[in-house]
């Protein structure tokens, strides 16, 4: 699978000149003078390495004041800044690439009584993916469980959702699981990617601290769509009367929910979106997320090698249109 993704990348990404690539071209000309006038058809290992190593991917969502997505924008309308210095956009995708999405489902004891609703909504989300889109099912309670591979095989994905069970022991290793998925599963994948995180946000038992999690996710190139629901104990108290309650709405922090702020911040630092509401609204929420992902743009640029100083660089995307809202990846680690 990874080999095929790299092959596809070579069709879309422009070759980047460097001293190493130039040396490779000279060697090829010396060894194969007869083919010097034609373009090589096979992938060049040097160029593959340069693409995988240096390209900074920036997912972007553009909408109007009424929160309607703006499709089919041209490259010329976008401007991309690295530490306030404008960069040449070397790659541009308007949503044609297949999507890679991880469904992260909280199966800790706080989900008892609502897990069936969560599973039904997750299955409905799978039906909205395109044939080439891939997904992965992951649950977390006192331990992380990968219930499927990253695949477009709908039977495998539905089987993974069916296997989800409420954990038998107390614990919610949200931070550790999210860190593992972002670094070990999604980081090696090139292309459009997102995480849909459904939880009450209350971590119990992780090694990774919340501040370290937020820092790491802010530098990742996968948008996080966090769906918050109240813990089981507070659901017995009845509907939340506070303003802002409901899918996709933002209001005051609900009483007794320590994970609310974390769920909101994860969405904000990655350019994703935060939702809150009851599990009965999940099907509609998943539909909103699927619609947004179909309107995601992806920009790519190559940072100046001399500025790879190991520091965190601020990213900013502007669109030369009036009255638009732009959400995008905010940072990357220049290393």
C-alpha positions as CSV (number, residue, x, y, z in Angstrom):
1,X,0.0,0.0,0.0
2,X,2.7,2.5,0.9
3,X,4.6,1.7,-2.3
4,X,1.5,2.5,-4.3
5,X,1.1,5.8,-2.4
6,X,4.6,6.9,-3.2
7,X,4.1,6.0,-6.9
8,X,1.0,8.2,-7.0
9,X,2.8,11.0,-5.3
10,X,5.4,11.1,-8.0
11,X,2.7,11.8,-10.6
12,X,1.4,14.8,-8.7
13,X,4.4,16.4,-7.0
14,X,7.0,18.4,-8.9
15,X,10.5,17.3,-8.7
16,X,12.6,19.4,-6.4
17,X,16.0,20.4,-7.5
18,X,18.9,19.9,-5.1
19,X,22.5,19.1,-5.2
20,X,21.7,15.4,-4.6
21,X,19.1,15.2,-7.4
22,X,21.5,17.0,-9.8
23,X,24.2,14.5,-9.0
24,X,21.7,11.7,-9.7
25,X,20.9,13.1,-13.1
26,X,24.5,13.4,-14.0
27,X,25.1,9.8,-13.1
28,X,22.0,8.7,-15.1
29,X,23.2,10.6,-18.2
30,X,26.6,9.0,-18.0
31,X,25.2,5.5,-17.7
32,X,22.4,5.9,-20.2
33,X,23.3,8.5,-22.8
34,X,20.7,7.1,-25.3
35,X,17.8,8.0,-23.1
36,X,18.9,11.5,-22.2
37,X,16.3,13.1,-24.4
38,X,13.3,11.4,-22.8
39,X,11.7,11.5,-19.3
40,X,12.4,8.4,-17.1
41,X,9.3,6.3,-16.5
42,X,10.4,4.6,-13.3
43,X,10.4,6.3,-9.9
44,X,13.7,7.8,-8.9
45,X,14.7,6.8,-5.3
46,X,16.4,10.1,-4.6
47,X,13.4,12.2,-5.6
48,X,11.1,10.0,-3.5
49,X,13.2,10.6,-0.5
50,X,13.2,14.3,-1.0
51,X,9.5,14.4,-1.4
52,X,8.8,12.3,1.7
53,X,11.3,14.3,3.8
54,X,10.8,17.9,2.8
55,X,7.3,18.6,1.6
56,X,5.2,20.4,4.2
57,X,1.5,19.5,3.8
58,X,-1.1,22.1,4.8
59,X,-4.8,21.0,4.8
60,X,-7.2,24.0,4.4
61,X,-10.9,24.6,4.6
62,X,-12.4,27.7,3.1
63,X,-16.0,28.9,3.8
64,X,-18.1,32.0,3.6
65,X,-19.7,34.0,6.4
66,X,-22.7,31.7,6.4
67,X,-20.4,28.7,6.9
68,X,-21.0,27.4,3.3
69,X,-17.9,25.7,1.8
70,X,-16.4,27.4,-1.2
71,X,-15.4,24.7,-3.8
72,X,-13.3,24.8,-7.0
73,X,-10.9,27.7,-5.9
74,X,-7.9,28.1,-8.1
75,X,-4.3,28.0,-6.9
76,X,-3.7,31.6,-7.7
77,X,-6.1,32.7,-4.9
78,X,-4.1,31.0,-2.2
79,X,-1.1,32.5,-0.3
80,X,1.0,30.5,2.1
81,X,3.3,32.0,4.8
82,X,6.0,30.3,6.8
83,X,6.9,32.6,9.8
84,X,5.3,35.4,7.9
85,X,7.4,34.9,4.8
86,X,5.4,34.0,1.7
87,X,6.3,30.6,0.2
88,X,5.9,29.1,-3.3
89,X,3.1,26.6,-3.3
90,X,4.6,23.5,-4.9
91,X,1.5,21.2,-4.6
92,X,-2.2,21.9,-4.7
93,X,-5.1,19.5,-4.4
94,X,-8.8,20.4,-4.5
95,X,-10.2,17.2,-3.0
96,X,-9.4,14.7,-5.7
97,X,-7.0,12.7,-3.6
98,X,-8.4,9.7,-1.6
99,X,-9.1,10.4,2.0
100,X,-7.4,8.6,4.9
101,X,-9.5,8.9,8.1
102,X,-9.2,7.3,11.5
103,X,-12.3,6.8,13.6
104,X,-11.2,6.9,17.2
105,X,-14.0,5.7,19.5
106,X,-13.9,6.0,23.3
107,X,-15.0,2.7,24.8
108,X,-14.2,3.4,28.4
109,X,-16.8,2.8,31.1
110,X,-18.3,6.3,30.5
111,X,-19.7,5.0,27.2
112,X,-21.8,2.3,28.7
113,X,-25.4,2.6,27.6
114,X,-24.5,4.7,24.4
115,X,-22.0,2.6,22.6
116,X,-24.6,1.1,20.3
117,X,-25.6,4.6,19.2
118,X,-21.9,5.4,18.5
119,X,-21.5,2.3,16.5
120,X,-24.6,2.9,14.4
121,X,-23.4,6.4,13.6
122,X,-19.9,5.2,12.7
123,X,-21.4,2.7,10.2
124,X,-23.4,5.4,8.6
125,X,-20.3,7.5,8.2
126,X,-18.6,4.7,6.3
127,X,-21.3,4.8,3.7
128,X,-20.5,8.4,2.9
129,X,-16.9,7.7,2.0
130,X,-15.9,7.3,-1.7
131,X,-14.8,3.9,-3.0
132,X,-11.1,4.9,-2.9
133,X,-11.3,6.6,0.5
134,X,-9.8,4.6,3.3
135,X,-10.6,4.4,7.0
136,X,-9.3,2.7,10.2
137,X,-11.3,1.8,13.3
138,X,-9.5,2.4,16.7
139,X,-11.0,2.1,20.2
140,X,-9.5,3.1,23.5
141,X,-10.4,2.5,27.1
142,X,-7.7,1.2,29.6
143,X,-5.8,0.1,26.4
144,X,-5.7,1.0,22.7
145,X,-7.2,-1.4,20.2
146,X,-6.8,-1.3,16.4
147,X,-9.9,-3.1,15.2
148,X,-9.0,-2.7,11.5
149,X,-6.2,-1.7,9.2
150,X,-6.3,1.5,7.1
151,X,-8.4,0.1,4.3
152,X,-11.2,0.8,1.8
153,X,-12.6,-2.7,2.5
154,X,-16.0,-1.8,3.9
155,X,-16.6,-5.3,5.3
156,X,-13.4,-5.2,7.4
157,X,-14.3,-1.7,8.7
158,X,-17.9,-2.7,9.6
159,X,-16.5,-5.8,11.3
160,X,-14.1,-3.6,13.3
161,X,-17.0,-1.4,14.5
162,X,-19.0,-4.5,15.4
163,X,-16.1,-5.7,17.6
164,X,-16.1,-2.5,19.7
165,X,-16.8,-3.3,23.3
166,X,-16.9,-1.3,26.5
167,X,-13.7,-1.8,28.4
168,X,-13.7,-4.2,31.3
169,X,-11.3,-2.1,33.4
170,X,-11.3,1.6,34.4
171,X,-9.1,3.8,32.3
172,X,-9.1,6.0,29.2
173,X,-5.8,6.3,27.5
174,X,-6.9,9.0,25.1
175,X,-3.6,11.0,25.0
176,X,-1.5,7.9,24.4
177,X,-3.7,6.5,21.7
178,X,-4.0,9.8,19.8
179,X,-0.3,10.3,19.9
180,X,0.3,6.7,18.6
181,X,-2.2,7.2,15.7
182,X,-0.9,10.5,14.7
183,X,2.8,9.5,14.6
184,X,2.8,5.8,13.8
185,X,-0.3,5.5,11.5
186,X,-0.9,8.8,9.8
187,X,2.5,10.5,9.7
188,X,3.9,8.0,7.2
189,X,0.9,8.5,4.9
190,X,1.1,11.1,2.3
191,X,-2.2,12.7,1.2
192,X,-5.4,13.9,2.8
193,X,-5.9,12.6,6.3
194,X,-8.1,13.3,9.3
195,X,-8.9,12.0,12.7
196,X,-12.5,11.8,14.0
197,X,-12.3,11.6,17.8
198,X,-15.4,10.7,19.8
199,X,-15.0,11.0,23.5
200,X,-15.8,12.9,26.7
201,X,-12.1,13.9,26.7
202,X,-11.4,12.7,30.2
203,X,-8.0,10.9,30.1
204,X,-7.1,8.4,32.8
205,X,-3.9,6.5,32.6
206,X,-1.9,8.0,29.7
207,X,1.8,8.7,29.9
208,X,1.5,11.7,27.5
209,X,0.5,14.9,29.2
210,X,-2.2,17.1,27.7
211,X,0.2,20.0,26.9
212,X,2.6,17.7,25.1
213,X,-0.3,16.2,23.2
214,X,-1.5,19.6,22.0
215,X,2.0,20.6,21.0
216,X,2.5,17.4,18.9
217,X,-0.9,17.6,17.2
218,X,-0.5,21.3,16.4
219,X,2.6,20.3,14.3
220,X,0.8,17.4,12.6
221,X,-0.8,17.6,9.2
222,X,-4.0,15.7,10.1
223,X,-7.1,17.7,11.0
224,X,-8.9,16.5,14.2
225,X,-12.7,16.5,14.3
226,X,-13.5,16.1,18.0
227,X,-17.0,15.1,19.0
228,X,-17.7,15.7,22.7
229,X,-20.4,14.0,24.7
230,X,-21.0,14.1,28.4
231,X,-19.8,11.3,30.6
232,X,-22.3,8.7,31.7
233,X,-22.8,10.0,35.2
234,X,-23.8,13.5,34.0
235,X,-26.2,12.2,31.3
236,X,-28.4,10.9,34.2
237,X,-28.8,14.5,35.3
238,X,-30.8,15.3,32.2
239,X,-30.2,17.6,29.2
240,X,-27.4,20.2,29.6
241,X,-29.2,23.5,30.1
242,X,-26.2,25.7,29.3
243,X,-26.0,27.8,26.2
244,X,-24.2,26.4,23.2
245,X,-25.4,22.8,23.7
246,X,-25.9,20.9,20.5
247,X,-24.0,19.6,17.5
248,X,-21.4,21.9,16.1
249,X,-22.1,24.6,18.7
250,X,-19.7,26.2,21.1
251,X,-20.7,27.6,24.4
252,X,-19.7,27.6,28.0
253,X,-17.7,24.7,29.4
254,X,-20.3,22.2,30.8
255,X,-20.1,21.5,34.5
256,X,-18.0,18.4,35.6
257,X,-16.3,17.7,32.3
258,X,-12.6,18.1,32.5
259,X,-12.0,16.9,29.0
260,X,-14.2,19.5,27.3
261,X,-11.4,22.0,26.9
262,X,-9.0,19.4,25.6
263,X,-11.4,18.3,22.9
264,X,-12.0,21.8,21.8
265,X,-8.3,22.7,21.7
266,X,-7.4,19.6,19.7
267,X,-9.8,20.7,16.9
268,X,-8.6,24.3,17.0
269,X,-4.8,23.7,16.8
270,X,-5.2,21.3,13.8
271,X,-7.7,23.4,11.8
272,X,-10.4,20.8,12.4
273,X,-13.8,21.4,14.0
274,X,-15.3,20.8,17.5
275,X,-18.8,19.4,18.1
276,X,-20.8,18.8,21.2
277,X,-24.1,17.2,21.7
278,X,-26.0,14.0,22.6
279,X,-25.2,10.7,21.0
280,X,-28.6,10.7,19.3
281,X,-27.2,13.6,17.1
282,X,-24.1,11.6,16.0
283,X,-25.4,10.6,12.6
284,X,-26.0,14.2,11.6
285,X,-22.6,15.2,13.1
286,X,-20.8,12.5,11.1
287,X,-22.6,13.7,8.0
288,X,-21.4,17.2,8.5
289,X,-17.8,16.0,8.9
290,X,-18.0,13.9,5.8
291,X,-19.3,17.0,3.8
292,X,-16.4,19.1,5.1
293,X,-13.8,16.6,4.2
294,X,-15.0,16.5,0.6
295,X,-14.3,20.3,0.4
296,X,-10.8,20.1,1.9
297,X,-7.9,21.7,-0.1
298,X,-4.3,20.6,0.5
299,X,-1.3,22.9,-0.1
300,X,2.3,21.8,-0.1
301,X,5.6,23.7,0.0
302,X,9.3,23.0,0.4
303,X,10.9,25.1,3.2
304,X,14.3,26.7,2.8
305,X,16.8,24.0,3.9
306,X,18.9,26.7,5.6
307,X,16.0,27.5,7.9
308,X,15.5,23.9,9.2
309,X,16.7,24.9,12.7
310,X,14.6,22.5,14.8
311,X,12.2,25.2,15.9
312,X,8.4,25.4,15.5
313,X,7.4,27.5,12.5
314,X,4.1,29.3,12.3
315,X,1.9,28.7,9.2
316,X,-0.7,31.0,7.8
317,X,-2.9,30.6,4.7
318,X,-4.7,33.5,3.1
319,X,-7.3,33.5,0.3
320,X,-7.6,36.5,-2.0
321,X,-11.4,36.7,-1.7
322,X,-13.6,39.0,0.4
323,X,-15.5,37.7,3.4
324,X,-14.1,34.2,3.7
325,X,-13.1,32.1,6.7
326,X,-9.9,30.0,6.4
327,X,-9.0,27.2,8.7
328,X,-5.7,25.5,8.2
329,X,-2.7,23.8,9.9
330,X,-1.0,26.3,12.1
331,X,2.5,25.0,12.8
332,X,5.2,22.6,11.7
333,X,8.5,21.5,13.2
334,X,11.4,22.6,11.0
335,X,13.8,19.6,11.3
